[in-house]
Amino acid sequence: MLQGLRRSKRFDERQLALMAVIHGIQQSLISEQLKAKGACDAATRKRFDAQLPKGP
């Protein structure tokens, strides 16, 4: 992710560090929200699994 920003947007070290911090905060917030909802049921898991691409 950071390499892509550096190349495409030409971000400097400070901008990359800020993006990494923001990304980490956002990831933490989403993780906590998902944990609060609990595990998904078998039907939901099966539906999502059917939508994922299968490897070769």
CHARMM internal coordinates of N, CA and C (Angstrom, degrees):
IC EDIT
DIST 1 N 1 CA 1.4431
DIST 1 CA 1 C 1.5326
ANGL 1 N 1 CA 1 C 109.88
DIST 1 C 2 N 1.3173
ANGL 1 CA 1 C 2 N 115.75
DIHE 1 N 1 CA 1 C 2 N -48.63
DIST 2 N 2 CA 1.4553
ANGL 1 C 2 N 2 CA 118.84
DIHE 1 CA 1 C 2 N 2 CA -176.86
DIST 2 CA 2 C 1.5212
ANGL 2 N 2 CA 2 C 112.22
DIHE 1 C 2 N 2 CA 2 C -68.05
DIST 2 C 3 N 1.3230
ANGL 2 CA 2 C 3 N 116.51
DIHE 2 N 2 CA 2 C 3 N -37.02
DIST 3 N 3 CA 1.4679
ANGL 2 C 3 N 3 CA 119.24
DIHE 2 CA 2 C 3 N 3 CA 177.78
DIST 3 CA 3 C 1.5203
ANGL 3 N 3 CA 3 C 110.78
DIHE 2 C 3 N 3 CA 3 C -62.25
DIST 3 C 4 N 1.3350
ANGL 3 CA 3 C 4 N 116.71
DIHE 3 N 3 CA 3 C 4 N -40.03
DIST 4 N 4 CA 1.4638
ANGL 3 C 4 N 4 CA 121.10
DIHE 3 CA 3 C 4 N 4 CA 178.96
DIST 4 CA 4 C 1.5148
ANGL 4 N 4 CA 4 C 112.02
DIHE 3 C 4 N 4 CA 4 C -63.23
DIST 4 C 5 N 1.3372
ANGL 4 CA 4 C 5 N 116.35
DIHE 4 N 4 CA 4 C 5 N -41.92
DIST 5 N 5 CA 1.4641
ANGL 4 C 5 N 5 CA 119.85
DIHE 4 CA 4 C 5 N 5 CA 178.15
DIST 5 CA 5 C 1.5218
ANGL 5 N 5 CA 5 C 111.00
DIHE 4 C 5 N 5 CA 5 C -65.21
DIST 5 C 6 N 1.3090
ANGL 5 CA 5 C 6 N 114.90
DIHE 5 N 5 CA 5 C 6 N -38.91
DIST 6 N 6 CA 1.4670
ANGL 5 C 6 N 6 CA 118.45
DIHE 5 CA 5 C 6 N 6 CA -179.35
DIST 6 CA 6 C 1.5293
ANGL 6 N 6 CA 6 C 110.60
DIHE 5 C 6 N 6 CA 6 C -63.13
DIST 6 C 7 N 1.3269
ANGL 6 CA 6 C 7 N 116.24
DIHE 6 N 6 CA 6 C 7 N -42.52
DIST 7 N 7 CA 1.4635
ANGL 6 C 7 N 7 CA 119.73
DIHE 6 CA 6 C 7 N 7 CA -177.96
DIST 7 CA 7 C 1.5266
ANGL 7 N 7 CA 7 C 112.55
DIHE 6 C 7 N 7 CA 7 C -76.79
DIST 7 C 8 N 1.3301
ANGL 7 CA 7 C 8 N 117.19
DIHE 7 N 7 CA 7 C 8 N -49.43
DIST 8 N 8 CA 1.4627
ANGL 7 C 8 N 8 CA 119.54
DIHE 7 CA 7 C 8 N 8 CA -172.27
DIST 8 CA 8 C 1.5283
ANGL 8 N 8 CA 8 C 112.75
DIHE 7 C 8 N 8 CA 8 C -78.13
DIST 8 C 9 N 1.3205
ANGL 8 CA 8 C 9 N 117.23
DIHE 8 N 8 CA 8 C 9 N -40.12
DIST 9 N 9 CA 1.4710
ANGL 8 C 9 N 9 CA 120.56
DIHE 8 CA 8 C 9 N 9 CA -176.85
DIST 9 CA 9 C 1.5220
ANGL 9 N 9 CA 9 C 113.03
DIHE 8 C 9 N 9 CA 9 C -100.97
DIST 9 C 10 N 1.3389
ANGL 9 CA 9 C 10 N 115.31
DIHE 9 N 9 CA 9 C 10 N -7.65
DIST 10 N 10 CA 1.4610
ANGL 9 C 10 N 10 CA 121.62
DIHE 9 CA 9 C 10 N 10 CA -178.17
DIST 10 CA 10 C 1.5293
ANGL 10 N 10 CA 10 C 112.25
DIHE 9 C 10 N 10 CA 10 C 56.26
DIST 10 C 11 N 1.3443
ANGL 10 CA 10 C 11 N 115.06
DIHE 10 N 10 CA 10 C 11 N 47.59
DIST 11 N 11 CA 1.4609
ANGL 10 C 11 N 11 CA 120.94
DIHE 10 CA 10 C 11 N 11 CA 178.08
DIST 11 CA 11 C 1.5231
ANGL 11 N 11 CA 11 C 109.32
DIHE 10 C 11 N 11 CA 11 C -74.05
DIST 11 C 12 N 1.3360
ANGL 11 CA 11 C 12 N 116.14
DIHE 11 N 11 CA 11 C 12 N 145.96
DIST 12 N 12 CA 1.4573
ANGL 11 C 12 N 12 CA 119.70
DIHE 11 CA 11 C 12 N 12 CA 175.29
DIST 12 CA 12 C 1.5376
ANGL 12 N 12 CA 12 C 108.76
DIHE 11 C 12 N 12 CA 12 C -90.34
DIST 12 C 13 N 1.3309
ANGL 12 CA 12 C 13 N 117.09
DIHE 12 N 12 CA 12 C 13 N -179.52
DIST 13 N 13 CA 1.4716
ANGL 12 C 13 N 13 CA 121.57
DIHE 12 CA 12 C 13 N 13 CA -175.72
DIST 13 CA 13 C 1.5263
ANGL 13 N 13 CA 13 C 111.89
DIHE 12 C 13 N 13 CA 13 C -59.36
DIST 13 C 14 N 1.2995
ANGL 13 CA 13 C 14 N 117.68
DIHE 13 N 13 CA 13 C 14 N -41.49
DIST 14 N 14 CA 1.4705
ANGL 13 C 14 N 14 CA 121.48
DIHE 13 CA 13 C 14 N 14 CA -178.24
DIST 14 CA 14 C 1.5303
ANGL 14 N 14 CA 14 C 111.13
DIHE 13 C 14 N 14 CA 14 C -65.66
DIST 14 C 15 N 1.3182
ANGL 14 CA 14 C 15 N 116.86
DIHE 14 N 14 CA 14 C 15 N -42.57
DIST 15 N 15 CA 1.4582
ANGL 14 C 15 N 15 CA 120.93
DIHE 14 CA 14 C 15 N 15 CA 178.67
DIST 15 CA 15 C 1.5264
ANGL 15 N 15 CA 15 C 111.03
DIHE 14 C 15 N 15 CA 15 C -65.58
DIST 15 C 16 N 1.3451
ANGL 15 CA 15 C 16 N 116.61
DIHE 15 N 15 CA 15 C 16 N -40.14
DIST 16 N 16 CA 1.4589
ANGL 15 C 16 N 16 CA 120.47
DIHE 15 CA 15 C 16 N 16 CA 177.19
DIST 16 CA 16 C 1.5198
ANGL 16 N 16 CA 16 C 111.28
DIHE 15 C 16 N 16 CA 16 C -63.36
DIST 16 C 17 N 1.3179
ANGL 16 CA 16 C 17 N 117.08
DIHE 16 N 16 CA 16 C 17 N -41.07
DIST 17 N 17 CA 1.4630
ANGL 16 C 17 N 17 CA 120.90
DIHE 16 CA 16 C 17 N 17 CA 178.72
DIST 17 CA 17 C 1.5261
ANGL 17 N 17 CA 17 C 110.38
DIHE 16 C 17 N 17 CA 17 C -62.97
DIST 17 C 18 N 1.3156
ANGL 17 CA 17 C 18 N 117.11
DIHE 17 N 17 CA 17 C 18 N -42.09
DIST 18 N 18 CA 1.4591
ANGL 17 C 18 N 18 CA 120.88
DIHE 17 CA 17 C 18 N 18 CA 178.39
DIST 18 CA 18 C 1.5251
ANGL 18 N 18 CA 18 C 111.03
DIHE 17 C 18 N 18 CA 18 C -63.20
DIST 18 C 19 N 1.3221
ANGL 18 CA 18 C 19 N 116.99
DIHE 18 N 18 CA 18 C 19 N -43.05
DIST 19 N 19 CA 1.4686
ANGL 18 C 19 N 19 CA 120.72
DIHE 18 CA 18 C 19 N 19 CA 178.59
DIST 19 CA 19 C 1.5271
ANGL 19 N 19 CA 19 C 110.72
DIHE 18 C 19 N 19 CA 19 C -63.36
DIST 19 C 20 N 1.3220
ANGL 19 CA 19 C 20 N 117.47
DIHE 19 N 19 CA 19 C 20 N -38.01
DIST 20 N 20 CA 1.4604
ANGL 19 C 20 N 20 CA 120.73
DIHE 19 CA 19 C 20 N 20 CA 179.34
DIST 20 CA 20 C 1.5232
ANGL 20 N 20 CA 20 C 110.49
DIHE 19 C 20 N 20 CA 20 C -65.85
DIST 20 C 21 N 1.3164
ANGL 20 CA 20 C 21 N 117.56
DIHE 20 N 20 CA 20 C 21 N -40.76
DIST 21 N 21 CA 1.4657
ANGL 20 C 21 N 21 CA 121.17
DIHE 20 CA 20 C 21 N 21 CA 178.36
DIST 21 CA 21 C 1.5309
ANGL 21 N 21 CA 21 C 110.45
DIHE 20 C 21 N 21 CA 21 C -64.96
DIST 21 C 22 N 1.3247
ANGL 21 CA 21 C 22 N 116.85
DIHE 21 N 21 CA 21 C 22 N -46.86
DIST 22 N 22 CA 1.4646
ANGL 21 C 22 N 22 CA 120.99
DIHE 21 CA 21 C 22 N 22 CA 179.27
DIST 22 CA 22 C 1.5271
ANGL 22 N 22 CA 22 C 110.09
DIHE 21 C 22 N 22 CA 22 C -60.92
DIST 22 C 23 N 1.3237
ANGL 22 CA 22 C 23 N 117.10
DIHE 22 N 22 CA 22 C 23 N -42.87
DIST 23 N 23 CA 1.4632
ANGL 22 C 23 N 23 CA 121.62
DIHE 22 CA 22 C 23 N 23 CA 179.36
DIST 23 CA 23 C 1.5350
ANGL 23 N 23 CA 23 C 110.51
DIHE 22 C 23 N 23 CA 23 C -61.26
DIST 23 C 24 N 1.3106
ANGL 23 CA 23 C 24 N 117.04
DIHE 23 N 23 CA 23 C 24 N -44.04
DIST 24 N 24 CA 1.4563
ANGL 23 C 24 N 24 CA 121.33
DIHE 23 CA 23 C 24 N 24 CA 179.58
DIST 24 CA 24 C 1.5207
ANGL 24 N 24 CA 24 C 112.36
DIHE 23 C 24 N 24 CA 24 C -63.50
DIST 24 C 25 N 1.3174
ANGL 24 CA 24 C 25 N 116.71
DIHE 24 N 24 CA 24 C 25 N -41.48
DIST 25 N 25 CA 1.4660
ANGL 24 C 25 N 25 CA 121.05
DIHE 24 CA 24 C 25 N 25 CA 178.22
DIST 25 CA 25 C 1.5211
ANGL 25 N 25 CA 25 C 109.91
DIHE 24 C 25 N 25 CA 25 C -63.51
DIST 25 C 26 N 1.3023
ANGL 25 CA 25 C 26 N 116.88
DIHE 25 N 25 CA 25 C 26 N -46.63
DIST 26 N 26 CA 1.4631
ANGL 25 C 26 N 26 CA 121.16
DIHE 25 CA 25 C 26 N 26 CA -179.74
DIST 26 CA 26 C 1.5286
ANGL 26 N 26 CA 26 C 111.16
DIHE 25 C 26 N 26 CA 26 C -62.58
DIST 26 C 27 N 1.3033
ANGL 26 CA 26 C 27 N 116.49
DIHE 26 N 26 CA 26 C 27 N -42.22
DIST 27 N 27 CA 1.4676
ANGL 26 C 27 N 27 CA 121.12
DIHE 26 CA 26 C 27 N 27 CA 178.75
DIST 27 CA 27 C 1.5238
ANGL 27 N 27 CA 27 C 110.63
DIHE 26 C 27 N 27 CA 27 C -61.57
DIST 27 C 28 N 1.3232
ANGL 27 CA 27 C 28 N 116.64
DIHE 27 N 27 CA 27 C 28 N -40.86
DIST 28 N 28 CA 1.4550
ANGL 27 C 28 N 28 CA 121.59
DIHE 27 CA 27 C 28 N 28 CA 179.05
DIST 28 CA 28 C 1.5256
ANGL 28 N 28 CA 28 C 111.27
DIHE 27 C 28 N 28 CA 28 C -65.29
DIST 28 C 29 N 1.3206
ANGL 28 CA 28 C 29 N 117.34
DIHE 28 N 28 CA 28 C 29 N -42.47
DIST 29 N 29 CA 1.4664
ANGL 28 C 29 N 29 CA 121.03
DIHE 28 CA 28 C 29 N 29 CA 179.26
DIST 29 CA 29 C 1.5251
ANGL 29 N 29 CA 29 C 111.36
DIHE 28 C 29 N 29 CA 29 C -62.36
DIST 29 C 30 N 1.3086
ANGL 29 CA 29 C 30 N 116.56
DIHE 29 N 29 CA 29 C 30 N -46.04
DIST 30 N 30 CA 1.4634
ANGL 29 C 30 N 30 CA 120.85
DIHE 29 CA 29 C 30 N 30 CA -179.68
DIST 30 CA 30 C 1.5314
ANGL 30 N 30 CA 30 C 110.14
DIHE 29 C 30 N 30 CA 30 C -64.31
DIST 30 C 31 N 1.3285
ANGL 30 CA 30 C 31 N 117.06
DIHE 30 N 30 CA 30 C 31 N -41.61
DIST 31 N 31 CA 1.4606
ANGL 30 C 31 N 31 CA 121.27
DIHE 30 CA 30 C 31 N 31 CA 179.63
DIST 31 CA 31 C 1.5265
ANGL 31 N 31 CA 31 C 110.63
DIHE 30 C 31 N 31 CA 31 C -60.13
DIST 31 C 32 N 1.3211
ANGL 31 CA 31 C 32 N 117.54
DIHE 31 N 31 CA 31 C 32 N -44.25
DIST 32 N 32 CA 1.4627
ANGL 31 C 32 N 32 CA 121.19
DIHE 31 CA 31 C 32 N 32 CA 179.28
DIST 32 CA 32 C 1.5244
ANGL 32 N 32 CA 32 C 111.41
DIHE 31 C 32 N 32 CA 32 C -64.54
DIST 32 C 33 N 1.3275
ANGL 32 CA 32 C 33 N 117.56
DIHE 32 N 32 CA 32 C 33 N -39.20
DIST 33 N 33 CA 1.4619
ANGL 32 C 33 N 33 CA 121.01
DIHE 32 CA 32 C 33 N 33 CA 178.49
DIST 33 CA 33 C 1.5254
ANGL 33 N 33 CA 33 C 110.75
DIHE 32 C 33 N 33 CA 33 C -63.88
DIST 33 C 34 N 1.3332
ANGL 33 CA 33 C 34 N 116.48
DIHE 33 N 33 CA 33 C 34 N -41.88
DIST 34 N 34 CA 1.4609
ANGL 33 C 34 N 34 CA 120.12
DIHE 33 CA 33 C 34 N 34 CA 179.94
DIST 34 CA 34 C 1.5227
ANGL 34 N 34 CA 34 C 111.56
DIHE 33 C 34 N 34 CA 34 C -67.92
DIST 34 C 35 N 1.3243
ANGL 34 CA 34 C 35 N 117.48
DIHE 34 N 34 CA 34 C 35 N -38.89
DIST 35 N 35 CA 1.4609
ANGL 34 C 35 N 35 CA 120.67
DIHE 34 CA 34 C 35 N 35 CA 177.66
DIST 35 CA 35 C 1.5211
ANGL 35 N 35 CA 35 C 111.04
DIHE 34 C 35 N 35 CA 35 C -63.66
DIST 35 C 36 N 1.3293
ANGL 35 CA 35 C 36 N 116.91
DIHE 35 N 35 CA 35 C 36 N -37.57
DIST 36 N 36 CA 1.4707
ANGL 35 C 36 N 36 CA 120.95
DIHE 35 CA 35 C 36 N 36 CA -179.77
DIST 36 CA 36 C 1.5288
ANGL 36 N 36 CA 36 C 111.25
DIHE 35 C 36 N 36 CA 36 C -65.76
DIST 36 C 37 N 1.3150
ANGL 36 CA 36 C 37 N 117.66
DIHE 36 N 36 CA 36 C 37 N -30.85
DIST 37 N 37 CA 1.4605
ANGL 36 C 37 N 37 CA 120.95
DIHE 36 CA 36 C 37 N 37 CA 179.77
DIST 37 CA 37 C 1.5199
ANGL 37 N 37 CA 37 C 111.97
DIHE 36 C 37 N 37 CA 37 C -76.70
DIST 37 C 38 N 1.3161
ANGL 37 CA 37 C 38 N 118.02
DIHE 37 N 37 CA 37 C 38 N -21.37
DIST 38 N 38 CA 1.4623
ANGL 37 C 38 N 38 CA 121.63
DIHE 37 CA 37 C 38 N 38 CA -179.71
DIST 38 CA 38 C 1.5162
ANGL 38 N 38 CA 38 C 111.14
DIHE 37 C 38 N 38 CA 38 C 85.66
DIST 38 C 39 N 1.3209
ANGL 38 CA 38 C 39 N 114.65
DIHE 38 N 38 CA 38 C 39 N -178.54
DIST 39 N 39 CA 1.4644
ANGL 38 C 39 N 39 CA 120.82
DIHE 38 CA 38 C 39 N 39 CA -178.36
DIST 39 CA 39 C 1.5292
ANGL 39 N 39 CA 39 C 110.40
DIHE 38 C 39 N 39 CA 39 C -71.99
DIST 39 C 40 N 1.3049
ANGL 39 CA 39 C 40 N 116.27
DIHE 39 N 39 CA 39 C 40 N 148.94
DIST 40 N 40 CA 1.4632
ANGL 39 C 40 N 40 CA 119.45
DIHE 39 CA 39 C 40 N 40 CA 178.74
DIST 40 CA 40 C 1.5309
ANGL 40 N 40 CA 40 C 109.61
DIHE 39 C 40 N 40 CA 40 C -78.72
DIST 40 C 41 N 1.3114
ANGL 40 CA 40 C 41 N 115.08
DIHE 40 N 40 CA 40 C 41 N 155.64
DIST 41 N 41 CA 1.4655
ANGL 40 C 41 N 41 CA 118.74
DIHE 40 CA 40 C 41 N 41 CA -178.88
DIST 41 CA 41 C 1.5299
ANGL 41 N 41 CA 41 C 109.97
DIHE 40 C 41 N 41 CA 41 C -78.37
DIST 41 C 42 N 1.3116
ANGL 41 CA 41 C 42 N 115.45
DIHE 41 N 41 CA 41 C 42 N 170.20
DIST 42 N 42 CA 1.4639
ANGL 41 C 42 N 42 CA 121.16
DIHE 41 CA 41 C 42 N 42 CA -174.85
DIST 42 CA 42 C 1.5246
ANGL 42 N 42 CA 42 C 112.29
DIHE 41 C 42 N 42 CA 42 C -63.16
DIST 42 C 43 N 1.3293
ANGL 42 CA 42 C 43 N 118.01
DIHE 42 N 42 CA 42 C 43 N -36.97
DIST 43 N 43 CA 1.4689
ANGL 42 C 43 N 43 CA 120.98
DIHE 42 CA 42 C 43 N 43 CA -178.94
DIST 43 CA 43 C 1.5247
ANGL 43 N 43 CA 43 C 111.05
DIHE 42 C 43 N 43 CA 43 C -66.46
DIST 43 C 44 N 1.3110
ANGL 43 CA 43 C 44 N 116.55
DIHE 43 N 43 CA 43 C 44 N -42.23
DIST 44 N 44 CA 1.4710
ANGL 43 C 44 N 44 CA 120.74
DIHE 43 CA 43 C 44 N 44 CA 178.63
DIST 44 CA 44 C 1.5187
ANGL 44 N 44 CA 44 C 110.08
DIHE 43 C 44 N 44 CA 44 C -64.72
DIST 44 C 45 N 1.3166
ANGL 44 CA 44 C 45 N 116.52
DIHE 44 N 44 CA 44 C 45 N -44.89
DIST 45 N 45 CA 1.4687
ANGL 44 C 45 N 45 CA 120.89
DIHE 44 CA 44 C 45 N 45 CA -179.64
DIST 45 CA 45 C 1.5299
ANGL 45 N 45 CA 45 C 110.45
DIHE 44 C 45 N 45 CA 45 C -61.63
DIST 45 C 46 N 1.3293
ANGL 45 CA 45 C 46 N 117.35
DIHE 45 N 45 CA 45 C 46 N -41.63
DIST 46 N 46 CA 1.4571
ANGL 45 C 46 N 46 CA 121.52
DIHE 45 CA 45 C 46 N 46 CA -179.97
DIST 46 CA 46 C 1.5323
ANGL 46 N 46 CA 46 C 110.69
DIHE 45 C 46 N 46 CA 46 C -65.35
DIST 46 C 47 N 1.3372
ANGL 46 CA 46 C 47 N 117.26
DIHE 46 N 46 CA 46 C 47 N -40.85
DIST 47 N 47 CA 1.4689
ANGL 46 C 47 N 47 CA 121.46
DIHE 46 CA 46 C 47 N 47 CA 179.49
DIST 47 CA 47 C 1.5364
ANGL 47 N 47 CA 47 C 110.90
DIHE 46 C 47 N 47 CA 47 C -63.46
DIST 47 C 48 N 1.3248
ANGL 47 CA 47 C 48 N 116.51
DIHE 47 N 47 CA 47 C 48 N -45.39
DIST 48 N 48 CA 1.4620
ANGL 47 C 48 N 48 CA 119.43
DIHE 47 CA 47 C 48 N 48 CA 179.30
DIST 48 CA 48 C 1.5203
ANGL 48 N 48 CA 48 C 111.66
DIHE 47 C 48 N 48 CA 48 C -67.76
DIST 48 C 49 N 1.3204
ANGL 48 CA 48 C 49 N 116.64
DIHE 48 N 48 CA 48 C 49 N -38.29
DIST 49 N 49 CA 1.4610
ANGL 48 C 49 N 49 CA 120.27
DIHE 48 CA 48 C 49 N 49 CA 179.04
DIST 49 CA 49 C 1.5283
ANGL 49 N 49 CA 49 C 110.98
DIHE 48 C 49 N 49 CA 49 C -61.73
DIST 49 C 50 N 1.3290
ANGL 49 CA 49 C 50 N 116.44
DIHE 49 N 49 CA 49 C 50 N -36.24
DIST 50 N 50 CA 1.4631
ANGL 49 C 50 N 50 CA 120.24
DIHE 49 CA 49 C 50 N 50 CA 179.19
DIST 50 CA 50 C 1.5337
ANGL 50 N 50 CA 50 C 111.75
DIHE 49 C 50 N 50 CA 50 C -67.60
DIST 50 C 51 N 1.3460
ANGL 50 CA 50 C 51 N 116.89
DIHE 50 N 50 CA 50 C 51 N -25.98
DIST 51 N 51 CA 1.4582
ANGL 50 C 51 N 51 CA 120.77
DIHE 50 CA 50 C 51 N 51 CA -178.46
DIST 51 CA 51 C 1.5315
ANGL 51 N 51 CA 51 C 112.95
DIHE 50 C 51 N 51 CA 51 C -84.08
DIST 51 C 52 N 1.3219
ANGL 51 CA 51 C 52 N 117.17
DIHE 51 N 51 CA 51 C 52 N -18.55
DIST 52 N 52 CA 1.4616
ANGL 51 C 52 N 52 CA 120.49
DIHE 51 CA 51 C 52 N 52 CA -177.76
DIST 52 CA 52 C 1.5170
ANGL 52 N 52 CA 52 C 110.65
DIHE 51 C 52 N 52 CA 52 C -77.36
DIST 52 C 53 N 1.3369
ANGL 52 CA 52 C 53 N 116.72
DIHE 52 N 52 CA 52 C 53 N 142.31
DIST 53 N 53 CA 1.4654
ANGL 52 C 53 N 53 CA 118.91
DIHE 52 CA 52 C 53 N 53 CA 178.22
DIST 53 CA 53 C 1.5166
ANGL 53 N 53 CA 53 C 110.55
DIHE 52 C 53 N 53 CA 53 C -69.07
DIST 53 C 54 N 1.2897
ANGL 53 CA 53 C 54 N 116.48
DIHE 53 N 53 CA 53 C 54 N 144.62
DIST 54 N 54 CA 1.4609
ANGL 53 C 54 N 54 CA 122.16
DIHE 53 CA 53 C 54 N 54 CA 178.62
DIST 54 CA 54 C 1.5200
ANGL 54 N 54 CA 54 C 109.21
DIHE 53 C 54 N 54 CA 54 C -96.08
DIST 54 C 55 N 1.3280
ANGL 54 CA 54 C 55 N 115.55
DIHE 54 N 54 CA 54 C 55 N 144.08
DIST 55 N 55 CA 1.4610
ANGL 54 C 55 N 55 CA 121.14
DIHE 54 CA 54 C 55 N 55 CA -179.17
DIST 55 CA 55 C 1.5142
ANGL 55 N 55 CA 55 C 112.39
DIHE 54 C 55 N 55 CA 55 C -70.53
DIST 55 C 56 N 1.3374
ANGL 55 CA 55 C 56 N 115.71
DIHE 55 N 55 CA 55 C 56 N 170.68
DIST 56 N 56 CA 1.4692
ANGL 55 C 56 N 56 CA 120.00
DIHE 55 CA 55 C 56 N 56 CA -179.41
DIST 56 CA 56 C 1.4982
ANGL 56 N 56 CA 56 C 114.54
DIHE 55 C 56 N 56 CA 56 C -68.40
END
COOR INIT
IC SEED 1 N 1 CA 1 C
IC BUILD
